[in-house]
Amino acid sequence: MLVYLGSSPDARLKDIAEVVGITERSAHGILQDLIDGGYVTKLKAGRRNSYALNPNLALRHPAEANHSIGELINVFASPNIESK
């Protein structure tokens, strides 16, 4: 979900759920957890929401706590390099 929001900050909850492969209800719960944890900020624009990631926050799991959200997003945003 974080990776998708990083590239599609104006996505609707329905779109997020579809891309991630979960129900809208599950997507809402996960998104709310991310907002409550400070990983995502919800910005209201009229009737639409957009989402901003906090790239400086560390990942939650202790095994990955020395890495930030921004690092995760950068890994998935980087173009694939094929070895020759």
C-alpha positions as CSV (number, residue, x, y, z in Angstrom):
1,M,0.0,0.0,0.0
2,L,2.8,2.4,0.8
3,V,4.5,1.8,-2.5
4,Y,1.2,2.4,-4.4
5,L,0.5,5.6,-2.4
6,G,4.0,6.8,-3.1
7,S,3.3,6.7,-6.8
8,S,-0.5,7.5,-6.7
9,P,-1.1,10.0,-3.9
10,D,-4.6,10.9,-5.3
11,A,-5.8,7.3,-5.5
12,R,-9.3,6.5,-4.2
13,L,-9.7,3.9,-1.5
14,K,-11.5,1.7,-4.1
15,D,-8.5,1.9,-6.4
16,I,-6.0,1.2,-3.6
17,A,-8.0,-1.9,-2.5
18,E,-8.1,-3.2,-6.1
19,V,-4.4,-2.7,-6.8
20,V,-3.3,-4.2,-3.5
21,G,-5.8,-7.1,-3.8
22,I,-7.8,-6.6,-0.7
23,T,-11.3,-5.4,0.2
24,E,-12.1,-1.7,0.6
25,R,-12.8,-2.3,4.3
26,S,-9.4,-3.9,4.8
27,A,-7.7,-1.1,2.8
28,H,-9.5,1.5,5.0
29,G,-8.2,-0.2,8.2
30,I,-4.7,-0.5,7.0
31,L,-4.7,3.1,5.7
32,Q,-6.1,4.3,9.0
33,D,-3.3,2.5,10.9
34,L,-0.7,4.1,8.7
35,I,-2.3,7.5,9.3
36,D,-2.5,6.9,13.0
37,G,1.2,5.8,13.0
38,G,2.3,9.0,11.2
39,Y,3.4,7.1,8.1
40,V,0.8,8.7,5.9
41,T,-1.0,12.1,6.1
42,K,-4.4,12.4,4.7
43,L,-5.0,15.7,2.9
44,K,-8.6,16.7,2.1
45,A,-9.3,18.6,-1.1
46,G,-13.0,19.2,-1.4
47,R,-14.6,15.7,-1.5
48,R,-11.4,14.0,-2.5
49,N,-8.5,12.9,-0.4
50,S,-4.9,12.7,-1.2
51,Y,-2.2,11.0,0.8
52,A,1.4,12.1,1.6
53,L,4.0,9.7,2.9
54,N,6.4,10.6,5.6
55,P,9.6,9.2,4.0
56,N,11.8,9.8,7.1
57,L,9.9,7.5,9.4
58,A,11.5,4.2,10.2
59,L,9.8,0.9,9.3
60,R,7.9,-0.6,12.2
61,H,9.3,-4.1,12.4
62,P,12.4,-4.3,14.6
63,A,14.3,-6.2,11.9
64,E,13.8,-3.3,9.5
65,A,13.7,-0.4,11.9
66,N,17.1,0.9,10.7
67,H,15.4,1.6,7.3
68,S,13.0,4.4,6.4
69,I,9.8,4.5,4.4
70,G,11.7,6.6,1.8
71,E,14.2,3.8,1.3
72,L,11.5,1.3,0.7
73,I,9.7,3.5,-1.8
74,N,13.0,4.2,-3.6
75,V,13.7,0.5,-4.0
76,F,10.4,-0.1,-5.7
77,A,10.6,3.2,-7.7
78,S,14.0,2.4,-9.2
79,P,14.0,1.1,-12.7
80,N,14.9,-2.5,-13.1
81,I,18.4,-3.0,-14.2
82,E,19.0,-6.2,-16.2
83,S,22.3,-7.9,-15.8
84,K,24.2,-8.8,-19.0
